[in-house]
Amino acid sequence: MKLIAVALFVFCSSANAASFYTGNDLLRFMQSGELTDRVLALGYVMGALDMGDRAHFCTATTQVTGGQARDIVKQYLEQNPSIRHEVADIILIGLFKRLWPCPARGTAM
């Protein structure tokens, strides 16, 4: 829980918080030797999970952790350089939709 609080603080106090991060930015944060950059990346991924879960994708049956989601995103960005110039949240939502699709509306979850 402390790590999440630190990530949110760093994310919100970052000078670049008002701008949109690209996949290149997110991968750079993930690969950084600076703890604050890596925590920012984890917070960004966890924020995307929280924001989109049940609206765009459904993680309820997977029990995925923030660390696992970060690892998945990092590997995806490393393996797909052609999309890294795109806005990071669009990349993440698209990836999470493919990984954790929601059941059809009207069916039990």
N, C-alpha and C positions, 0 to 999 in steps of 0.2 A: 504494500500500500504506500509505503514511503517513496518507493521508486516512481510510482504513478504521480504522486504529488510533486516530486522533483521534476518529472518530465513535463507536467502541465505548467509548472512555474517557468521552466526554461523556455518552453514553447511560447507561452504568453509574453514573456519578457524579451524575447528575441527581437532584434532590430528588423529582421525579415519577416516577422509574423504577419504583417499586413499584406505581404506579397504572396503570390501563389508559388508553391514549390513544384518543381518538375520531378520526374523520375530520376533525372541526373542528380538533382539536389539531394533527394532522399537516399539514393545509393551512396553519394559522397558522405552523408552523415553516418550511414550504417558502416562504412569502411574506415571512418576516421579513427585516429588514435586518441582523440579527445573524448572523455567520458560524457561531457555535456552534449556533444553531437550525437553519440550513440543513444543516449537517453532521449533526446529530442526525437530521433527516428522511431524509437520504441513507442513513445507517446503519440506520435503521428499515426502509426499503424493501429495502435489500440483505439485512438479516437475514431479512425475510419471504421473499425469493427463496431464500436459502440453506436456510431451514427447510422450505419447502414443495416445493422442486424434487424431482421424481421421486416425491413422496408424494401431492401434490395436483395438481400441474401439471408440465409437462415443457418446459424451455427449451433442451434439448440441441441442437435443430436451428436455433434462432434466433440464438444468439450475442449475446443482448441484454446490454448493459452496465448497470451500476448507474445511471449517469446517464440512460440511455434509460428505464429502468424508473421512475426518479423523475419524469421528465417525463410519462410515461404516467399515473402515479398522480396527479400534480398536475392535469393536464388533466381526468382523470376526476372528481376531487373538485370542481373548479371547475364542471363541467358537471352535477353531480348533487348539488345541495345537500340534497335530501330524504333522503339516506342518510348524511350527514356526522355525524349524532349517534351513529351506530353505532360499535362498537369497531373501531379501525383495522385490526387484523390480520385480522378477518373480512372487511372490505371488500377488503383487498388480496388475500387468498386467493381470494375469489370472482372478482375481476377477473382475476387471473392464470390461474385455471382456464378462464375464457372465452377469454382470449388464447392460451394455450398448453396446450391439452388434451393429455393423454397418450394414446398409442396404446392400443388395446384390449389387455388382458392376453393374453399368448400370441403376440403379433406382434412382429416384430423392430423395434427402435427406430432 
